[in-house]
Amino acid sequence: MNSHTKTTAKTKTARMASMGAALMVLGGGHVGPAPSAHAATGVLQAQAVIMPSTLALTSPQNLNFGAFAVSGGAGSVTINTAGTGTYTGVTQVATPAPSEANIRIFGDVGSSVVISVTDPTVTVYNGANTMQVDNFQINTNAGGAMETINMTNATVLVPIGATLNVNAGQAAGSYSGTFTVSVIYL
C-alpha cells in the first residue's frame, strides 16, 4: 500500500466511524437494521384558549353619598345600586342628591367577566378628618363586593353602591377618596 492508499483508507474508516456515531445518536443508540418491535398509537387532544379581544371600562358616574348633617352621634349613609340613600343617625340635606357609581364595561358579547372592588374598606378624607366606606354592592343590592356579569351586549352598565360610616362628632366639610374596581374575563 502506498501512502495515498493508507490515507484514503484511514479517511474512509474515520468517515464510517463518524457516520456510525451520527446514526447512533439519531437512532437512539442502535446501529444497523431496526429490531422488530410492537407498535402502538394513541390519540391526544390539542387545546387552546383564545382570550376575548376587548375589555375596557369607564366610570361615567362616581359614588356620591349626598349631603347630610351630623347630630353628634355616629351614623351611616348607605347608597344602594339604584342610587337611593338610607340615612341612619344623620339627617339628609336636599342637595346634592346621592347617586350610585356606574362602571361601563366594554367587552365581547357572550363572555362573562368578574367585577370586584379590590379593597373592601376605603377611606375618604377632608384634610386630617376621615371616614370609612365599606359594604360595597355590585350590580344588585345583594351582589356583594364581587359579581359575575354576563356580557349580553358589547357594553354593560354596572351600578355600585356602598355604606359611608360617619363617626361621632364628625367634622363638617367635603370628603373624597377613591376605590379601585377590577374587571377580568372568566
N, C-alpha and C positions, 0 to 999 in steps of 0.2 A: 504494500500500500504506500502510495506516495503521500506527501504531507497534505496535498489538496484533498485527497480522499479521506484522510483521517479527520480533517477539519469539517468536511461535509457530513461525515458520519456523526461526529460529535454534535454538530448543529442540529441534525435530524433527531438525534436522541434527546437533545435539550428541548427541541420543539415538541416532541411527543410527550416528554415529561411535563412541559408547561400545559399542553392540551389536556393531559390526564388530570392535572391539578385543577384546571378550569372545569372539567367535567365533574370532578369530584365535588367541587363547591356548588356547582349548579345542579348537579344530580343528587344532592343530598348525601354524598359520601359513597355512592356506588358507581364503579366504573364498569362498563360493559352492558350487555343487554339487561333490560328490566326484568326483575323476577316476577313470576306470576303471583298475583295477589287478588284478593276480593275487593270490589269497589262498592261504594255506597254514595248516594246523593241525598241531599236534604234541600228543603225549600225554606228560605228565610224571607222575612218581610223587610222592606226598606221604608222608613217613615221620615217625614219632615214636617215641621210646623212652620207655617209662614205667618208671621205676625201681621195684624191689620196695618194698613199703610198710614192711617192718620189717627192722631189723638192730640187734641188741644183743648184748652179751656180758657174761658174768660170769666170775669167777675162783673156782670153788669149792675149788680146791686149789693151793697155792703150791709152787714148786720147792724141794725140801729135799735137801741133799746129805748129811744124816745127821751122825753124829758119827764122828770119826776121830782117831788120834794120829799126830803127825809125828815121824819118827825123825831128822830133821836135814837130809836132802836134799830136793830138790824132788820134787813128785809131782802127782798129779791124781786127781780123783774124777769119773767120768762116770756120769750118771743117764740111762738110755735112756727111750724113750717108754712103756715098760711099768713104769717105776719101779725097775728093777733097777740096782744100783750096781756099778761096776767101779773098784777102788781100786788105784792104781799108785804105789808109793813111800810110801804111807801105810797105816796099819792101821785097818780099820773097827772101831768100837765098837758094841756091840749096840743101844743106843737113843740118840737117836731113830732110827728107821728112815728110809732115804731114800725120796723119792717124786718122781714126775714132776709137773710143773704140769699143770693141766687148765683149758682155756678152754671155756666153754659158749657156743655161738653160737646165737642165735635169729634165724631168717630165713625166707624164703619157700621152700617145698618146690619142688624142680626148678631152683632157681637155683644158681649157682656163686659162691663167694667166694674171694678170695686172702687168706690169713692170713700175716703175716710178723712177725718180730722186727725192730723198726726200727733197732736198733743191734747190730751183730754181736759187739761186746765190751762187757760191762758190768762195773762194779766193785762188789764187796761190801766193807763196811767194818766194822772194830772199832776205833773211835777213829781213830788215825793209821795203823793197820795195814790193809792192803788185799790183796785177791786178785782175779784176773780170771776172769770167766765168759765162755766162748765156745763155738763149735761147737754152736749151738742146732739141735735136730732137732724138726721139727713133724710130728705125726701118725704118722710111721714113723721108724725109725732111720736111714733113708737119705733122709728128707724134706728135710733142709737147713733153712735159716732162712726159707724161703718155700715155701708149699704151696698148691695149689688144692684146695679142698674142695667136693664136690658136696653140696648140701643135700638129702639123701634123706628127711629128716624136718624138721619145723619147729624141732627142737632137735638140735644135733650137739655131742658132747663131743670136743674135740681135745686130745690129750696133747702135752706139750712137754718134751723132755729137753735137757741141756747138759753141758758139762765145766767143772769148777772147777779152776783151775790153782793149786796150792799152791807157794809159794816156799820155797826152802831156809831153814831156821830160822824158819819162820812162827810168829808169836806165838800162843799159845793164847787162846781166847776165842770169843764168839758173834759171827758175822759176818752182816751182812744188807745187802741192796741191792734195787733194783728193775730190771725190764726192761719195755719197752713193746711191746705187741702191737697190730698194725694189722689190721683186717678190712675189706675193701671188696668190693662186688659187682663181678662181671665184666660 
